[in-house]
């Protein structure tokens, strides 16, 4: 960045920041929200899958669930370290929330549990057995893939680099879920899978938030986002619809 260019203009033109020292106050606040949402969601997701490891019908399935727990926790740690560079108390952070807490199963989609817990709203709902866990992992995994694509070009370069390491892991989690669903369908669990898809579809959908907002435009100007929530949601709907179709399933009405 040249000495004569305003940092706002620098970011608007695609500039990159590389350390906390030259980050403006508003930018820092928004970046920390994004990173906290990622960390909280990964820790909450890991906690949810930890509870269903032993529900896996075989060793392979239990290994897959355990791998998801391990890697989501490690993903959170990568970004939490970046938050620590901005002054976050990383030792306290991981133990600050009961990550396994969930709302009642029949709570309406989009409900948040705790204003200080930044996890995506879909992660406030409990898993109901193995089939349900696999369905949720597929639908949410596709959503995560869409959402993380935004951060690969983040104007805060260390965050973009961390996400670049996370993406292949999350893609593999989704692939494992699709493989698991195909196996369940082959074993005659189609009705249970369909019922679970109907439950999780609106809850994953709500995790994308409002379609267009003043905040999303501000984030775009800072280089922290490039698409609206509506655009990300539409990309997820297309990906999820295609994945369900490949399994011989229809998306919920």
NORFENUR-V90321 format. One record per pair of residues at least 4 apart in sequence whose ideal C-beta (glycine too) atoms are under 6 Angstrom apart, sorted by the first residue. I is the first residue (numbers start at 1). J is the second residue. Records with the same first field share a line. If there is no record, write none. Layout:
I=J / J
//
This chain:
1=5 / 10 / 15
5=9 / 10
7=24
10=15
11=15 / 155 / 222 / 223
12=221
16=155 / 157
17=22 / 23 / 156
18=157
20=85 / 86
23=27 / 28
27=222
30=224
31=156
32=36
35=79 / 83
36=40 / 118
37=118
38=79
39=76 / 79 / 80
40=117 / 118 / 119
41=45 / 119 / 120 / 123
42=72 / 75 / 76
43=76 / 99
44=99 / 119 / 123
45=72 / 123
46=69 / 72 / 73
47=99 / 100
48=127
49=65 / 68 / 69
50=69
52=127 / 133
53=62 / 65 / 66
55=129 / 130
56=61 / 62 / 65
57=61
64=176
68=72 / 173
71=169
75=166
76=80
78=162
79=162
80=90
82=158 / 159
83=88
84=88 / 90
89=93
92=96
97=117
102=126
103=107 / 113 / 124
105=126
107=111
109=202 / 203 / 206
110=121 / 206
112=121
113=124
119=123
120=207
121=206 / 207
122=203 / 204 / 207
125=203
127=132 / 133
128=132
131=184 / 189 / 192 / 196
132=196
134=177 / 180 / 181
135=193 / 196 / 197 / 200
136=140 / 200
137=141 / 177
138=177 / 178 / 181
139=200 / 204 / 240
140=204
141=173 / 174 / 177
142=236 / 239 / 240
143=204 / 236
144=148 / 170
146=232 / 235 / 236
148=163 / 167
150=225
151=163
152=160 / 163
154=159 / 160 / 224
155=223
181=247
184=189 / 193
185=190
189=193
197=201
198=252
200=204
201=252
208=229 / 232 / 233
209=229
210=229
211=229 / 230
212=228
216=228
219=224 / 225
220=225
227=231 / 232
236=240
237=241
241=251
244=249 / 251
//
